């Protein structure tokens, strides 16, 4: 199977036809499944249950011992919440590339409905040196939020790391995306005496201002969704006026 795509205005942008083969789509699907398991977002057993496939079969597919049939590929797509366009436009990372394309989450992070990290609006290239040690990196926009840590502003583009090990032991000095009732929020956290607390920088030494999340430390990663590692911000610009 070959998918034939023609870009708009190829002469103006210097690009021609893109050829996409089914085998490459298969490889991208398996790669995305591996990323989810590696990031701790799902286990092999959990993925098998979501897909309606046996765990041994999923294990062999992820180890590239076996391939997916068209029917089982559709089942894996549904289990991961992906579609064919997600595979088509997922970036192909070249070995030795100086950049890596990072998915941009469609919804903003802040008060309101919780953003779905699995639904993307596109991709943005970032330096490989910035993201090479991150697990399932994502880019999100921040919504207006009166309780944002001072370093952040509404409409900032923030790079997130979904490493479950880090999320299970959030450290002071970092900023974390948490699920705290009203959607996902970016906050400063502290683990203290078996509890997970949300606080502002000014409250670091004043525990009266700490807010205890309704969770236990062993379940921290269910509430702590990602760590913020980088901010991109559009600089304000005012055109000079004539005297």
PyMOL commands that set and color helices and strands:
alter all, ss='L'
color gray80, all
select helices_A, chain A and resi 10-13+22-38+44-51+55-62+70-80+84-89+128-131+164-168+201-203+207-209+217-223
alter helices_A, ss='H'
color red, helices_A
select strands_A, chain A and resi 2-6+17-21+99-105+110-111+120-127+138-141+157-161+175-179+183-192+195-199+211-212+224-232
alter strands_A, ss='S'
color yellow, strands_A
deselect
rebuild
show_as cartoon
